[in-house]
Amino acid sequence: MAVPEQTPGEIAEPTVFFLPSVPGRGDDGRPALALKPLDDGRLALPLYTALDRLVAGCGDRQPWVAVLESKVEQVFRDSGADVAIVDAELSDDARWGDDTEPVGLGDYREAVAGHEQDAKGDSHGY
């Protein structure tokens, strides 16, 4: 990733990615990330380059966590995801509503639980 240019004496702000999460915490106490099951059976870790892109892609009710760019690779490895997707737009039925969780969240939890048993690392959150 390109590093923005700085003027002398200016302190650079760290680059942050926004990751969708689900309510609650993983067994390790970290926020539980919302991995997205893909049609081919793989799990994707959605990453958003700006908060407004997360809102556009997931809706304004989506829980999220911010992760420093320097930690994203470790978060990806620890998540159990097979691939990362950047600034993806979720379908309407996969978004959080005012009083509802996304359609299929139970299926999502089952898919993640099944994938955790198959994955080498079983940590799913930061």
Buried (B, 14 or more C-beta within 10 A) or exposed (E): EEEEEEEEEEEEEEBBBBBBBBEEEBEEEBBBBBBBBEEEEEBBBBBBBEEEBBBBBBBEBBBBBEBEBEBBEEBBEBBBBBEBBEBBEBEEEBBBEEEEBBBEBEEBEEBBEEBBEEBEEBBBBB
